[in-house]
Amino acid sequence: MSDMDTSDDNTPVAPIVTSVASTSGLTISIHPLVLLNVSDHYTRTKLQTSQSTGIYGVLLAQQSGRDIDIIHSFELKLNQDNMTFDQEYLGTKLDQLKQVFPHLDFMGWYTVGEAPTSMDLELHNQILHRNESSLFLQLHPQALQEQSPSLPVGLYETIYEVHEDSPRLVFVKTPYKIETNDAERIAVDHVAKPDMSSADTSLSSTLLSSLTTQKNALSMLHSRLVFLQQYLQDTKNGTVPMDHDILRQISSVCQRTPVTDHAAFDDQFSRVMLLRKDRHESDITFIVHYDVDG
């Protein structure tokens, strides 16, 4: 039953999703790993069973005040006989993950579908005892075939509204943003779009391209710093005439550079980044090294 269905006697059914805008004031971010997990769950189920139903999972997030980062997820079992979640499995899984990711908390669940239904609302009621502010994420795979310009993911909170003089739970759609960092962008892109056109997959991967770009940028920075150091040394030795305007510019650049402890800088930025591939009994090695002492 969708949010605008009617009953058998054509009596209008109260909507499952309210038209009232969310007033919780939450700032919700969804990380790409969650979307990748949900789409992978849907794809595997579709290929193995030829069905796109029975897809359920748990959302894990880190919350700081009104900011929520949905970072991870895992699949959840549903008892098809009585349409209830396996609470024992859920509790065990959460306890295990809490030992590995102590900063992540249970934040809701996900499924797939075109729009929330009354069954989704009943299932949502089953997990409210773990988090009374649980979120509901729904993936709409068919929207991709319709070439929808927006991301086919809906995120919902729940509120109580009065209907026929009695309170009832309804979904309210809430805005969200996609949050990612450099490591996630590289990893997700590397997993989602591998280049399988040749045996030399790793060499043509996005990961290698990104590392190569960083290596070239650091090499250029190093060469320019060496050039400036040599210029200052030649000026000090009298080999080249002193230009006060150039010296002021160099001094300005140095003052804008953060003051960093030598040991900490050497530990963080002078490490060797190594990407090795055995090919024709030889190694391809990328070494990024910056010597603070010149």
Secondary structure, 3 states (H helix, E strand, C coil): CCCCCECCCCCECCCCECCCCCCCCCEEEECHHHHHHHHHHHHHHHHHHCCCCCCCEEEEEEEECCEEEEEEEEECCEECCCCEECHHHHHHHHHHHHHHCCCCEEEEEEEECCCCCHHHHHHHHHHCCCCCCCEEEEECCHHHHCCCCCCCEEEEEEEEEEECCEEEEEEEECCCEECCCHHHHHHHHHHHCCCCCCCCCHHHCHHHHHHHHHHHHHHHHHHHHHHHHHHHHHHHHCCCCCCHHHHHHHHHHHHHCCCCCHHHHHHHHCCCCCCCCEECCEECCCCCCCCCCC
